[in-house]
Amino acid sequence: MGYSVRFACRVVGVSRAAYYNARKRHQKPSADKYAALRSWLVTFAGEYRRWGYRRAWVKARQAGFTCGRDVVRRLWRQEGLRVFPRKAAKRRCLPVPTPRTQPAACPGQVWALDFQFDSDYQGKTFKICNVIDEFTREHVGFEVARSITATAVIDLLENLAAVRGGRPRVLRMDNGPEFISHELTQWAAKQDTIEAFIPPGMPWHNGFVESFHNRLRDELLEDEMFDDPAHASHCLRLWSERYNTHHPHSSLGFIPPTEYANQWHQTQEGTQTNRS
């Protein structure tokens, strides 16, 4: 004949809480069905220190795990994982605004340009000129050097146009001396390219490239110690390839920029086929 836990505890003089705690200590631990996912998340968080649980969930599903976003969020918190804080972004205040808004409607239409600065292990500064496609968010190209002149910017644009199969309709830039130079203005006029300058001290008017710069600094520039501009260029090229092909971009539906561009072109080809 069985007795209730309440009665048995009263007879032996122990509380029910003490009974349940003792039983819990002697029970065999149950297997964690999320053990593999936990291990994967820890590795993921170590490699992508500026990515949170939402991107971790997207990449986990791509890696073959069957899990919901809430499960990933719970495991993320249980493992004490977090997004590493970033440093405050630099702001540059430059003269004479000529704001011209021209939102991108297709790939290759609007390229955003801006400079980013970093230093090597000796503390010597170098510049990075980045070019972003505003429609696909692709890192189109870059130049790394101690000094980048207007001529170097034009050479970069010519090389990118040759690789990408055409020049942009719009260049969105700030009022830096390299961008407002007579040489670049002449080049843009010959190519029938609009120069869209943003107001000084308002980097959010060039938000796509500013967001990219934050990501680049968080994931590469803050972690690497560069020997010289050539070393920085090599590291940036590897990072750029990974960014374009693997970075799940929230504004693109959590798919990488290159995949988004390919999907757009496939959709356009399908539309043209249906019309014909």
BABA-827172 format. One line per field, with one value per residue (C-alpha): residue number from 1; residue in one letter; chain; x, y, z. Coordinates in nm, 3 decimals. Layout:
<atoms>
resi: [NUM, ...]
resn: [a, ...]
chain: [A, ...]
px: [X, ...]
py: [Y, ...]
pz: [Z, ...]
</atoms>
This chain:
<atoms>
resi: [1, 2, 3, 4, 5, 6, 7, 8, 9, 10, 11, 12, 13, 14, 15, 16, 17, 18, 19, 20, 21, 22, 23, 24, 25, 26, 27, 28, 29, 30, 31, 32, 33, 34, 35, 36, 37, 38, 39, 40, 41, 42, 43, 44, 45, 46, 47, 48, 49, 50, 51, 52, 53, 54, 55, 56, 57, 58, 59, 60, 61, 62, 63, 64, 65, 66, 67, 68, 69, 70, 71, 72, 73, 74, 75, 76, 77, 78, 79, 80, 81, 82, 83, 84, 85, 86, 87, 88, 89, 90, 91, 92, 93, 94, 95, 96, 97, 98, 99, 100, 101, 102, 103, 104, 105, 106, 107, 108, 109, 110, 111, 112, 113, 114, 115, 116, 117, 118, 119, 120, 121, 122, 123, 124, 125, 126, 127, 128, 129, 130, 131, 132, 133, 134, 135, 136, 137, 138, 139, 140, 141, 142, 143, 144, 145, 146, 147, 148, 149, 150, 151, 152, 153, 154, 155, 156, 157, 158, 159, 160, 161, 162, 163, 164, 165, 166, 167, 168, 169, 170, 171, 172, 173, 174, 175, 176, 177, 178, 179, 180, 181, 182, 183, 184, 185, 186, 187, 188, 189, 190, 191, 192, 193, 194, 195, 196, 197, 198, 199, 200, 201, 202, 203, 204, 205, 206, 207, 208, 209, 210, 211, 212, 213, 214, 215, 216, 217, 218, 219, 220, 221, 222, 223, 224, 225, 226, 227, 228, 229, 230, 231, 232, 233, 234, 235, 236, 237, 238, 239, 240, 241, 242, 243, 244, 245, 246, 247, 248, 249, 250, 251, 252, 253, 254, 255, 256, 257, 258, 259, 260, 261, 262, 263, 264, 265, 266, 267, 268, 269, 270, 271, 272, 273, 274, 275, 276]
resn: [m, g, y, s, v, r, f, a, c, r, v, v, g, v, s, r, a, a, y, y, n, a, r, k, r, h, q, k, p, s, a, d, k, y, a, a, l, r, s, w, l, v, t, f, a, g, e, y, r, r, w, g, y, r, r, a, w, v, k, a, r, q, a, g, f, t, c, g, r, d, v, v, r, r, l, w, r, q, e, g, l, r, v, f, p, r, k, a, a, k, r, r, c, l, p, v, p, t, p, r, t, q, p, a, a, c, p, g, q, v, w, a, l, d, f, q, f, d, s, d, y, q, g, k, t, f, k, i, c, n, v, i, d, e, f, t, r, e, h, v, g, f, e, v, a, r, s, i, t, a, t, a, v, i, d, l, l, e, n, l, a, a, v, r, g, g, r, p, r, v, l, r, m, d, n, g, p, e, f, i, s, h, e, l, t, q, w, a, a, k, q, d, t, i, e, a, f, i, p, p, g, m, p, w, h, n, g, f, v, e, s, f, h, n, r, l, r, d, e, l, l, e, d, e, m, f, d, d, p, a, h, a, s, h, c, l, r, l, w, s, e, r, y, n, t, h, h, p, h, s, s, l, g, f, i, p, p, t, e, y, a, n, q, w, h, q, t, q, e, g, t, q, t, n, r, s]
chain: [A, A, A, A, A, A, A, A, A, A, A, A, A, A, A, A, A, A, A, A, A, A, A, A, A, A, A, A, A, A, A, A, A, A, A, A, A, A, A, A, A, A, A, A, A, A, A, A, A, A, A, A, A, A, A, A, A, A, A, A, A, A, A, A, A, A, A, A, A, A, A, A, A, A, A, A, A, A, A, A, A, A, A, A, A, A, A, A, A, A, A, A, A, A, A, A, A, A, A, A, A, A, A, A, A, A, A, A, A, A, A, A, A, A, A, A, A, A, A, A, A, A, A, A, A, A, A, A, A, A, A, A, A, A, A, A, A, A, A, A, A, A, A, A, A, A, A, A, A, A, A, A, A, A, A, A, A, A, A, A, A, A, A, A, A, A, A, A, A, A, A, A, A, A, A, A, A, A, A, A, A, A, A, A, A, A, A, A, A, A, A, A, A, A, A, A, A, A, A, A, A, A, A, A, A, A, A, A, A, A, A, A, A, A, A, A, A, A, A, A, A, A, A, A, A, A, A, A, A, A, A, A, A, A, A, A, A, A, A, A, A, A, A, A, A, A, A, A, A, A, A, A, A, A, A, A, A, A, A, A, A, A, A, A, A, A, A, A, A, A, A, A, A, A, A, A]
px: [0.000, 0.154, 0.171, 0.162, 0.477, 0.310, 0.233, 0.575, 0.758, 0.546, 0.627, 1.006, 1.013, 1.148, 1.002, 0.876, 1.123, 1.413, 1.273, 1.245, 1.591, 1.742, 1.563, 1.683, 2.045, 2.028, 1.854, 2.066, 2.105, 1.898, 2.077, 2.075, 1.911, 2.054, 2.414, 2.530, 2.352, 2.498, 2.849, 2.785, 2.655, 2.961, 3.190, 2.976, 2.982, 3.360, 3.403, 3.138, 3.173, 2.950, 2.660, 2.364, 2.127, 1.906, 2.188, 2.305, 1.958, 1.970, 2.317, 2.226, 1.936, 2.166, 2.410, 2.139, 1.997, 1.620, 1.540, 1.320, 1.446, 1.319, 1.520, 1.836, 1.767, 1.721, 2.038, 2.227, 2.140, 2.201, 2.552, 2.620, 2.684, 2.666, 2.748, 3.077, 3.038, 3.176, 3.363, 3.198, 3.203, 3.408, 3.233, 3.384, 3.259, 3.324, 3.227, 2.968, 2.678, 2.511, 2.252, 2.089, 1.877, 1.873, 1.760, 1.888, 1.632, 1.861, 2.214, 2.496, 2.288, 2.416, 2.763, 2.842, 3.203, 3.375, 3.711, 3.800, 4.122, 4.330, 4.694, 4.961, 5.154, 5.393, 5.104, 5.136, 4.799, 4.664, 4.338, 4.075, 3.844, 3.538, 3.275, 2.930, 2.640, 2.341, 2.087, 2.256, 2.478, 2.770, 3.124, 3.206, 3.572, 3.832, 4.175, 4.423, 4.720, 4.898, 4.756, 4.469, 4.438, 4.152, 4.343, 4.360, 3.984, 3.922, 4.150, 3.957, 3.623, 3.752, 3.877, 3.550, 3.347, 3.549, 3.491, 3.124, 3.036, 2.940, 2.968, 2.715, 2.448, 2.509, 2.810, 2.711, 2.996, 3.080, 3.265, 3.617, 3.891, 3.938, 3.567, 3.512, 3.824, 3.813, 3.952, 3.670, 3.406, 3.539, 3.546, 3.187, 3.069, 3.226, 3.059, 2.722, 2.741, 2.570, 2.776, 2.540, 2.712, 2.585, 2.570, 2.873, 2.851, 2.555, 2.696, 2.349, 2.281, 2.534, 2.394, 2.473, 2.846, 2.850, 2.681, 2.934, 3.222, 3.092, 3.076, 3.425, 3.576, 3.397, 3.489, 3.832, 4.005, 3.965, 4.094, 4.385, 4.734, 4.855, 5.217, 5.157, 4.890, 4.963, 4.893, 4.576, 4.464, 4.515, 4.315, 4.041, 4.008, 3.950, 3.704, 3.520, 3.466, 3.321, 3.103, 2.956, 2.894, 2.819, 2.702, 2.322, 2.204, 1.892, 1.766, 1.794, 1.586, 1.887, 2.063, 2.412, 2.451, 2.581, 2.294, 2.047, 2.198, 2.178, 1.815, 1.731, 1.892, 1.714, 1.381, 1.444, 1.538, 1.223, 1.008, 1.160, 1.111, 0.743, 0.688, 0.844]
py: [0.000, 0.331, 0.644, 1.002, 1.210, 1.449, 1.165, 1.002, 1.329, 1.400, 1.056, 1.082, 1.449, 1.612, 1.882, 1.803, 2.055, 1.864, 1.538, 1.671, 1.830, 1.500, 1.308, 1.558, 1.514, 1.136, 1.136, 1.067, 1.380, 1.366, 1.399, 1.751, 1.722, 2.063, 1.973, 1.984, 2.313, 2.463, 2.370, 2.512, 2.841, 2.883, 2.831, 3.064, 3.342, 3.317, 3.353, 3.620, 3.838, 4.116, 3.889, 3.820, 3.529, 3.623, 3.578, 3.275, 3.122, 3.185, 3.032, 2.738, 2.644, 2.669, 2.440, 2.174, 2.231, 2.209, 2.476, 2.777, 3.127, 3.121, 2.806, 2.970, 3.281, 3.073, 2.870, 3.187, 3.339, 3.019, 2.995, 3.357, 3.456, 3.819, 4.066, 4.239, 4.617, 4.838, 5.163, 5.492, 5.562, 5.855, 6.154, 6.382, 6.735, 6.858, 7.175, 7.279, 7.032, 6.956, 6.696, 6.504, 6.205, 5.927, 5.596, 5.284, 5.085, 4.812, 4.674, 4.893, 5.210, 5.386, 5.339, 5.492, 5.594, 5.690, 5.678, 5.486, 5.525, 5.277, 5.224, 4.953, 4.807, 5.105, 5.349, 5.477, 5.572, 5.438, 5.507, 5.276, 5.390, 5.163, 5.135, 4.994, 4.907, 5.067, 4.828, 4.495, 4.616, 4.444, 4.556, 4.638, 4.721, 4.914, 5.076, 5.076, 5.315, 5.574, 5.841, 5.814, 6.094, 6.182, 6.008, 5.690, 5.711, 5.741, 5.443, 5.242, 5.332, 5.247, 4.907, 4.830, 4.938, 4.700, 4.410, 4.485, 4.551, 4.917, 5.243, 5.362, 5.617, 5.790, 5.830, 5.917, 6.083, 6.337, 6.662, 6.528, 6.693, 6.377, 6.365, 6.733, 6.751, 6.883, 6.553, 6.341, 6.593, 6.580, 6.201, 6.181, 6.427, 6.220, 5.904, 6.079, 5.993, 6.209, 6.321, 6.317, 6.493, 6.460, 6.744, 6.786, 6.627, 6.411, 6.063, 5.909, 6.057, 5.799, 5.539, 5.226, 5.289, 5.409, 5.086, 4.891, 5.081, 4.993, 4.626, 4.634, 4.795, 4.558, 4.239, 4.315, 4.643, 4.618, 4.258, 4.258, 4.409, 4.505, 4.511, 4.767, 4.876, 4.572, 4.338, 4.531, 4.505, 4.127, 4.083, 4.315, 4.120, 3.796, 3.963, 4.128, 3.793, 3.648, 3.955, 3.942, 3.567, 3.474, 3.778, 3.749, 4.107, 4.194, 4.450, 4.187, 3.927, 3.775, 3.661, 3.764, 4.053, 3.837, 3.591, 3.882, 4.020, 3.679, 3.637, 3.981, 3.900, 3.562, 3.732, 3.986, 3.711, 3.519, 3.829, 3.896, 3.532, 3.543, 3.863, 3.713]
pz: [0.000, -0.105, 0.106, -0.012, -0.005, 0.238, 0.487, 0.454, 0.512, 0.820, 0.965, 0.919, 1.016, 0.698, 0.479, 0.132, -0.012, 0.146, 0.006, -0.349, -0.334, -0.219, -0.493, -0.750, -0.642, -0.680, -1.018, -1.326, -1.534, -1.851, -2.182, -2.326, -2.666, -2.755, -2.667, -3.030, -3.092, -2.773, -2.883, -3.229, -3.085, -2.863, -3.162, -3.374, -3.112, -3.089, -3.463, -3.524, -3.217, -3.348, -3.453, -3.224, -3.178, -3.475, -3.725, -3.527, -3.577, -3.953, -3.986, -3.756, -3.982, -4.282, -4.097, -4.066, -3.716, -3.677, -3.421, -3.362, -3.300, -2.940, -2.870, -3.004, -2.798, -2.480, -2.538, -2.632, -2.295, -2.098, -2.242, -2.149, -2.510, -2.611, -2.883, -2.809, -2.771, -3.043, -3.021, -3.109, -3.482, -3.606, -3.758, -4.016, -4.075, -4.428, -4.617, -4.874, -4.906, -5.237, -5.131, -5.415, -5.325, -5.580, -5.428, -5.600, -5.800, -5.932, -5.890, -6.018, -6.026, -5.712, -5.567, -5.228, -5.162, -4.839, -4.666, -4.355, -4.156, -3.960, -3.863, -3.877, -3.583, -3.591, -3.555, -3.912, -4.061, -4.388, -4.574, -4.715, -4.992, -4.992, -5.264, -5.179, -5.409, -5.235, -5.385, -5.309, -5.017, -5.192, -5.114, -5.475, -5.421, -5.224, -5.228, -4.938, -4.929, -4.717, -4.945, -5.191, -5.445, -5.677, -5.957, -5.747, -5.686, -6.062, -6.131, -5.872, -6.032, -6.381, -6.265, -6.088, -6.392, -6.609, -6.369, -6.302, -6.664, -6.638, -6.450, -6.191, -6.267, -5.931, -5.701, -5.345, -5.154, -4.887, -4.961, -4.911, -5.119, -5.328, -5.413, -5.495, -5.711, -6.065, -6.197, -6.053, -6.162, -6.519, -6.515, -6.386, -6.652, -6.930, -6.797, -6.754, -6.383, -6.122, -5.822, -5.520, -5.229, -4.873, -4.617, -4.387, -4.044, -4.148, -4.221, -4.197, -4.542, -4.659, -4.423, -4.625, -4.633, -4.270, -4.162, -4.367, -4.204, -3.858, -3.956, -4.108, -3.800, -3.562, -3.745, -3.891, -3.813, -3.434, -3.426, -3.671, -3.634, -3.980, -4.097, -4.370, -4.623, -4.843, -4.551, -4.469, -4.832, -4.830, -4.508, -4.633, -4.957, -4.768, -4.533, -4.824, -4.996, -4.677, -4.622, -4.973, -4.977, -4.613, -4.415, -4.360, -4.409, -4.209, -4.463, -4.739, -4.556, -4.381, -4.697, -4.815, -5.063, -5.349, -5.311, -5.307, -5.629, -5.796, -5.694, -5.835, -6.171, -6.186, -6.117, -6.394, -6.639, -6.548, -6.599, -6.942, -7.042, -6.944, -7.143, -7.453]
</atoms>
